[in-house]
Structure formats: C-alpha cells, structure tokens
C-alpha cells in the first residue's frame, strides 16, 4: 500500500495544459490531475508510446480529436475517455480530468507529432 499526499504532487505546465503528477514507486500505474485550457497540444497531436490513459472528466467539457479520423468525440463532466498507448490525439476545450495511467507514465514516452 502506498499513500501519496497532495503536497507531494509535482506541478507542471505544458503546451495548452497544466496539472499535478502524483509520484509513486509503482511501475504498473500512476495518477495525475490534468487541466486543459484551449487546444492541447497547440499544433499537431501527442501520443504516449507505453501507457494507456483513462480520463474521468471532473469538470468542464471538450473534444477529443484522433489523428487520421474525422470523427470528433465530444465529452463533458462525468464522462470517461480511454486512450490506448500509441494513439495520436489532441484536445480542445476547458476541462479538468483525473487520469490513472498504466503502466506508469514517464516523460520519456510522451511524444508530440506534427500534423
């Protein structure tokens, strides 16, 4: 069992997003709170090469765009999104999401992809 206090969370800011990563010693799963304001990333798409992300939309709403597909997924507070490893995506909107990630997310496996 592991207990991670809010004070231990690492704050970050990026390309259209901000959030808090909760550090853990577990390599199988970790957790973040992510806030999107506008388009993220600002240009192109992003992907995680090694982990799945499950987003529970705590507040707000937005659109998930998957590279290569015309369909846009509109979501709102209370919805859940599952993004598989290797999927290229971008967000539009203003929302906050609780995000467990498995296996544990690391900055090295996050990539930006041009359009």
Buried (B, 14 or more C-beta within 10 A) or exposed (E): EEEBEEEEBEEEEBEBBBBBBBEBEEEEBBBBBBBBBEBBBEEEBBBBEBBBBBBBBBEBBBEBBBBEEEEEEEBEEEBEBEBEBEBBBBBBBEBBBBBBBBBBBBEEBBEBBEE
